[in-house]
C-alpha cells in the first residue's frame, strides 16, 4: 500500500487496484486526506471490505450492512433501523474491529444504554431496549452469515429489555357511535373514522386509499398500499405485511357512505388520495371528538383494536378476523385470547360424550 501527496494543495491521496465481485480488476482513487496515515487507513479498510475481512472496523461493516440490507426494505423500515444504528450503536463501536468485539463489550454497552434517557428525561422502555439490542445482533448475524465472522457476541451476551404487551384499550360500539356523531360536522374526518372502525384498517392504509380501491357494485374495498410521510415527502409503499394485501367486504351503510364521499369530490382522479390529510389532522379530530362526545381518549391505532374486539364479541373466529384485518391468525389468537369466550366447559362436555360413546360401543 502507498499514499501520495498532492502537490497542488498538500493533501494526501491513495490510488490502487483491486478485484471486484465480478472478478474484474478495478482502479480506485481517493483524494482529500489530511495526513498520509489517514489515507493508508482508508485504503486498508476499503480492501478489507472488498475481501469481506472481519478485521475491518465496525463502522466499515455498518456501511456494508446498509448496502446489503437497505435495498430489501421499505424506506420507513430502513430509516428506523438507521436511527438506532447511528445514535445507539456507532457512537460506541465505530472504531472497534468487528472481530475483536466480545460478549463482555456488549454487556458493558448494554449497561451504558440502560442509563440513557429520552427527551422527557425518562429511561428507555424495556421494549425499546430490546429493539436496540436486536438491531446490534442483526448486524453481527449478517457478518456471521455472509462475511466470515465466527460468532455473534450480541447473541452470547443475551438480550436486554423485553417486549411489553400493552393493555388493549378500545371503544365499545356505543362509545364509537357517540364519537362519530360528534365529528359529523367535518365530513372528511367522519368518513375517515368510519372506515377505520368498521373495516379495522390501519391509519397508513386509510391515507393511501383512492377511489379505484372501491368496488361499489360488489361492496368491497381493496387494501394494497400504505401512506407514509418521510423526510417531508408523501410516500406510498406496499402494506405492512404480505397478509395486509386483502379485499374487505363493506357493510351496506358504509358502502353508501363511501359512494357519497367519492361523488362529492370534484374532479377526483382514480389515483388521487381520497383523504389528502396528515396523521396530525386525524389526531386532532380524534382529540376533538373525544372531548365533545365525552368518551375516553384512545389512540387512533386503538380504533383498530376496537374493530377487532367488536368482531370477537360478535362470535367470529380468529382466522376470519385475521383475514379481514390483515393479521396472521396466530397474532389475533395470542394478542386477544383473553377476549374470546371460553370454550373449556364445552370442550370437557364433548370429551365426556366421546368417552361414554366409546365405552358403550365396547360394552
C-alpha positions as CSV (number, residue, x, y, z in Angstrom):
1,X,0.0,0.0,0.0
2,X,1.2,3.5,-0.7
3,X,-0.1,7.1,-0.3
4,X,0.9,10.1,-2.3
5,X,1.0,13.8,-1.6
6,X,-0.9,16.1,-3.9
7,X,1.5,18.8,-4.9
8,X,-1.4,21.3,-5.7
9,X,-2.9,21.5,-2.3
10,X,-0.7,19.4,0.1
11,X,-3.4,16.8,0.8
12,X,-2.8,13.1,0.5
13,X,-4.4,10.5,-1.8
14,X,-4.4,6.8,-2.5
15,X,-4.5,5.0,-5.8
16,X,-4.6,1.3,-6.1
17,X,-6.1,-1.7,-7.9
18,X,-8.5,-4.4,-6.6
19,X,-10.6,-7.3,-7.8
20,X,-14.4,-6.6,-7.7
21,X,-17.2,-9.1,-7.1
22,X,-17.3,-10.0,-10.8
23,X,-13.7,-10.9,-10.7
24,X,-12.7,-7.9,-12.7
25,X,-9.7,-5.7,-11.8
26,X,-10.7,-2.1,-10.9
27,X,-8.7,1.0,-10.1
28,X,-9.6,3.1,-7.1
29,X,-8.6,6.8,-6.5
30,X,-9.5,8.6,-3.3
31,X,-8.3,12.2,-2.5
32,X,-8.6,14.7,0.2
33,X,-6.9,13.1,3.2
34,X,-5.2,15.5,5.7
35,X,-2.4,13.0,6.5
36,X,-0.6,10.0,5.0
37,X,-1.8,7.9,7.9
38,X,-5.5,8.7,7.2
39,X,-5.0,7.9,3.5
40,X,-3.5,4.5,4.3
41,X,-6.1,3.7,6.9
42,X,-8.9,4.4,4.4
43,X,-7.2,2.1,1.8
44,X,-6.8,-0.7,4.3
45,X,-10.5,-0.5,5.4
46,X,-11.6,-0.4,1.8
47,X,-9.6,-3.5,0.8
48,X,-10.9,-5.4,3.9
49,X,-14.4,-4.6,2.9
50,X,-13.8,-6.0,-0.5
51,X,-12.2,-9.1,0.9
52,X,-15.1,-9.5,3.5
53,X,-12.4,-9.4,6.1
54,X,-14.0,-9.4,9.6
55,X,-11.0,-7.5,10.9
56,X,-12.5,-4.3,9.4
57,X,-13.8,-1.7,11.8
58,X,-17.4,-1.9,12.9
59,X,-18.1,1.4,11.1
60,X,-16.8,0.0,7.8
61,X,-19.0,-3.1,8.2
62,X,-22.0,-0.9,9.1
63,X,-21.7,0.6,5.6
64,X,-21.6,-2.8,4.0
65,X,-24.6,-3.8,6.1
66,X,-26.5,-0.7,4.8
67,X,-25.5,-1.5,1.2
68,X,-26.7,-5.1,1.6
69,X,-29.9,-4.6,3.6
70,X,-31.4,-1.2,2.7
71,X,-32.5,-2.2,-0.9
72,X,-34.6,-5.1,0.6
73,X,-36.5,-2.9,3.0
74,X,-39.2,-0.3,2.7
75,X,-37.8,3.2,3.3
76,X,-39.6,3.8,6.6
77,X,-38.3,0.5,7.9
78,X,-34.7,1.3,7.0
79,X,-35.0,4.8,8.5
80,X,-36.0,3.3,11.8
81,X,-33.0,0.9,11.7
82,X,-30.7,3.6,10.6
83,X,-31.7,5.9,13.5
84,X,-30.8,3.1,16.0
85,X,-27.5,2.4,14.3
86,X,-26.4,6.0,14.1
87,X,-27.5,7.1,17.6
88,X,-27.2,4.0,19.8
89,X,-24.6,1.7,18.2
90,X,-21.9,3.5,16.1
91,X,-21.0,6.0,18.9
92,X,-19.8,3.0,20.9
93,X,-18.4,0.6,18.4
94,X,-17.4,2.6,15.3
95,X,-13.6,2.3,15.6
96,X,-13.5,-1.2,17.1
97,X,-12.5,-4.1,14.9
98,X,-15.6,-6.2,14.2
99,X,-13.8,-9.4,15.1
100,X,-12.5,-8.1,18.4
101,X,-15.8,-7.1,20.0
102,X,-16.6,-9.6,22.8
103,X,-19.8,-10.5,24.7
104,X,-18.3,-8.6,27.7
105,X,-18.1,-5.5,25.5
106,X,-21.8,-6.0,24.6
107,X,-22.7,-6.2,28.3
108,X,-20.8,-3.0,29.0
109,X,-22.6,-1.3,26.1
110,X,-26.0,-2.6,27.4
111,X,-25.3,-1.1,30.8
112,X,-24.5,2.3,29.1
113,X,-27.7,2.2,27.0
114,X,-29.8,1.4,30.1
115,X,-28.7,4.7,31.6
116,X,-29.7,6.8,28.7
117,X,-32.9,8.9,28.8
118,X,-35.3,10.3,26.2
119,X,-36.3,13.9,25.5
120,X,-38.6,13.8,28.6
121,X,-35.7,12.6,30.9
122,X,-37.2,9.1,31.2
123,X,-35.3,5.9,30.8
124,X,-36.0,3.9,27.7
125,X,-38.8,1.3,27.9
126,X,-37.9,-2.4,28.0
127,X,-39.5,-2.8,24.5
128,X,-37.2,-0.1,23.1
129,X,-34.1,-1.6,24.8
130,X,-34.9,-4.9,23.2
131,X,-35.3,-3.2,19.8
132,X,-31.8,-1.6,20.2
133,X,-30.2,-4.8,21.1
134,X,-31.9,-6.7,18.3
135,X,-30.5,-4.3,15.8
136,X,-27.0,-4.8,17.0
137,X,-27.5,-8.6,17.0
138,X,-28.8,-8.3,13.4
139,X,-25.6,-6.6,12.3
140,X,-23.5,-9.3,13.8
141,X,-25.7,-12.1,12.4
142,X,-25.2,-10.6,9.0
143,X,-21.4,-10.6,9.5
144,X,-21.5,-14.3,10.6
145,X,-23.7,-15.4,7.7
146,X,-22.0,-13.5,4.8
147,X,-18.6,-12.1,6.0
148,X,-16.9,-14.9,7.9
149,X,-17.3,-13.6,11.4
150,X,-17.1,-16.7,13.7
151,X,-19.6,-15.8,16.4
152,X,-22.3,-13.2,17.3
153,X,-21.1,-11.6,20.6
154,X,-24.5,-9.9,21.0
155,X,-26.3,-13.3,21.0
156,X,-23.8,-14.7,23.5
157,X,-24.3,-11.6,25.8
158,X,-28.1,-12.1,25.8
159,X,-30.8,-9.6,25.2
160,X,-31.7,-6.5,27.3
161,X,-35.2,-5.4,27.9
162,X,-38.2,-7.3,26.8
163,X,-41.3,-6.9,24.7
164,X,-44.1,-5.4,26.7
165,X,-47.7,-6.3,25.9
166,X,-49.7,-3.1,26.3
167,X,-53.2,-3.4,27.7
168,X,-55.7,-3.4,24.9
169,X,-57.7,-0.2,25.1
170,X,-60.8,0.0,22.9
171,X,-64.2,1.6,22.4
172,X,-67.4,-0.2,22.6
173,X,-69.8,0.2,19.7
174,X,-71.8,2.7,21.8
175,X,-68.7,4.8,22.5
176,X,-67.7,4.9,18.9
177,X,-71.3,5.9,17.9
178,X,-71.1,8.9,20.3
179,X,-67.7,9.8,18.9
180,X,-68.8,9.6,15.3
181,X,-71.8,11.8,15.9
182,X,-69.5,14.4,17.5
183,X,-67.3,14.7,14.3
184,X,-70.1,14.7,11.7
185,X,-69.6,18.4,11.2
186,X,-66.4,17.6,9.3
187,X,-67.4,15.0,6.6
188,X,-63.9,14.1,5.6
189,X,-63.0,13.3,9.2
190,X,-66.3,11.4,9.7
191,X,-65.8,9.2,6.6
192,X,-62.2,8.5,7.6
193,X,-63.1,7.2,11.1
194,X,-66.0,5.2,9.7
195,X,-63.5,3.3,7.5
196,X,-61.1,2.9,10.4
197,X,-63.7,1.5,12.7
198,X,-66.0,-0.6,10.5
199,X,-63.2,-2.1,8.4
200,X,-60.4,-2.2,11.0
201,X,-57.8,-0.8,8.6
202,X,-54.6,0.8,9.6
203,X,-54.1,4.6,9.5
204,X,-51.5,4.3,6.7
205,X,-53.8,2.1,4.7
206,X,-56.6,4.7,5.1
207,X,-54.5,7.6,4.0
208,X,-53.3,5.7,0.8
209,X,-56.9,4.9,-0.4
210,X,-58.0,6.1,-3.8
211,X,-61.4,5.8,-5.5
212,X,-60.1,3.0,-7.6
213,X,-59.8,0.9,-4.4
214,X,-63.6,0.7,-4.0
215,X,-65.9,-1.6,-5.9
216,X,-69.3,-0.3,-5.1
217,X,-71.1,-2.9,-7.2
218,X,-69.7,-5.7,-5.0
219,X,-69.4,-3.6,-1.9
220,X,-65.7,-4.3,-1.5
221,X,-62.6,-2.3,-0.6
222,X,-59.1,-3.4,-1.7
223,X,-56.1,-2.8,0.5
224,X,-52.8,-2.9,-1.4
225,X,-50.7,0.1,-0.3
226,X,-49.9,2.3,2.7
227,X,-49.1,6.0,3.1
228,X,-46.1,7.4,4.9
229,X,-44.7,10.9,5.4
230,X,-40.9,10.5,5.1
231,X,-38.4,13.3,5.1
232,X,-41.1,15.8,4.2
233,X,-42.5,13.9,1.3
234,X,-45.6,11.8,0.7
235,X,-44.6,8.2,0.1
236,X,-46.8,5.4,-1.0
237,X,-45.4,1.9,-0.1
238,X,-46.6,-1.6,0.0
239,X,-48.7,-2.6,3.0
240,X,-47.1,-3.6,6.3
241,X,-47.1,-7.3,5.6
242,X,-48.0,-9.7,2.8
243,X,-51.2,-10.6,4.8
244,X,-52.1,-6.9,4.7
245,X,-52.9,-7.2,1.0
246,X,-56.6,-8.1,1.2
247,X,-60.1,-7.3,0.0
248,X,-62.7,-6.3,2.6
249,X,-66.4,-6.6,2.3
250,X,-68.1,-3.4,3.4
251,X,-71.5,-3.3,5.2
252,X,-74.2,-1.7,3.0
253,X,-74.4,1.5,5.0
254,X,-70.6,2.0,4.8
255,X,-70.7,1.3,1.0
256,X,-73.3,4.0,0.6
257,X,-71.3,6.5,2.7
258,X,-68.2,5.9,0.6
259,X,-70.1,6.3,-2.6
260,X,-71.4,9.6,-1.3
261,X,-67.9,10.7,-0.5
262,X,-66.4,9.8,-3.9
263,X,-69.3,11.5,-5.7
264,X,-68.9,14.7,-3.7
265,X,-65.2,15.1,-4.6
266,X,-64.8,17.5,-7.6
267,X,-62.5,16.3,-10.4
268,X,-61.2,13.3,-8.3
269,X,-58.9,11.1,-10.4
270,X,-58.8,7.3,-9.7
271,X,-55.2,7.7,-8.5
272,X,-55.9,10.7,-6.2
273,X,-55.8,10.1,-2.4
274,X,-59.4,10.2,-1.0
275,X,-58.1,11.5,2.3
276,X,-55.3,14.0,1.4
277,X,-54.8,14.9,5.0
278,X,-52.0,14.2,7.5
279,X,-51.9,12.0,10.5
280,X,-51.8,15.1,12.6
281,X,-55.2,16.1,11.2
282,X,-56.6,12.7,12.3
283,X,-55.1,13.0,15.7
284,X,-56.6,16.5,16.2
285,X,-60.0,15.3,15.1
286,X,-59.7,12.3,17.4
287,X,-59.0,14.6,20.4
288,X,-61.8,17.0,19.4
289,X,-64.3,14.2,19.0
290,X,-63.4,12.5,22.3
291,X,-63.8,15.8,24.2
292,X,-67.1,16.7,22.6
293,X,-68.6,13.2,22.9
294,X,-67.3,12.7,26.5
295,X,-65.7,9.3,25.7
296,X,-62.4,8.1,26.9
297,X,-59.3,9.1,24.9
298,X,-57.7,6.4,22.9
299,X,-55.0,6.3,20.2
300,X,-56.0,6.2,16.6
301,X,-54.5,2.7,16.4
302,X,-56.8,1.7,19.2
303,X,-59.7,2.1,16.8
304,X,-58.3,-1.0,15.0
305,X,-58.3,-2.8,18.4
306,X,-61.9,-1.7,18.8
307,X,-62.9,-3.1,15.5
308,X,-61.3,-6.5,16.3
309,X,-62.9,-6.6,19.7
310,X,-66.3,-6.0,18.2
311,X,-65.8,-8.9,15.8
312,X,-64.7,-11.1,18.6
313,X,-67.8,-10.1,20.6
314,X,-70.0,-11.0,17.5
315,X,-68.6,-14.5,17.7
316,X,-66.2,-14.6,14.6
317,X,-63.2,-16.9,14.7
318,X,-59.6,-15.7,14.9
319,X,-59.0,-16.9,11.3
320,X,-61.9,-15.0,9.9
321,X,-61.0,-11.8,11.8
322,X,-57.3,-12.1,10.7
323,X,-58.4,-12.3,7.1
324,X,-60.4,-9.1,7.4
325,X,-57.8,-7.0,9.3
326,X,-54.7,-8.3,7.6
327,X,-53.2,-10.2,10.6
328,X,-51.8,-13.7,11.0
329,X,-54.5,-15.7,12.8
330,X,-51.9,-16.7,15.4
331,X,-51.4,-13.0,16.2
332,X,-55.1,-12.5,16.8
333,X,-55.2,-15.6,19.0
334,X,-52.2,-14.5,21.0
335,X,-53.0,-10.9,21.4
336,X,-56.7,-11.1,22.0
337,X,-57.0,-14.6,23.5
338,X,-58.5,-13.3,26.8
339,X,-61.4,-11.7,24.9
340,X,-62.6,-14.8,23.1
341,X,-65.4,-16.6,25.0
342,X,-64.1,-19.5,27.0
343,X,-65.0,-22.9,25.5
344,X,-63.4,-25.0,28.2
345,X,-66.7,-26.3,29.6
346,X,-67.9,-27.1,26.1
347,X,-64.7,-29.0,25.3
348,X,-64.9,-31.0,28.6
349,X,-68.6,-31.9,27.9
350,X,-67.7,-33.2,24.4
351,X,-64.8,-35.2,25.7
352,X,-67.2,-36.8,28.2
353,X,-69.6,-37.7,25.5
354,X,-66.9,-39.3,23.4
355,X,-65.7,-41.3,26.3
356,X,-69.3,-42.5,27.0
357,X,-69.8,-43.4,23.4
358,X,-66.6,-45.4,23.2
359,X,-67.5,-47.3,26.5
360,X,-71.0,-48.1,25.1
361,X,-69.5,-49.4,21.8
362,X,-67.0,-51.6,23.7
363,X,-69.8,-52.8,26.0
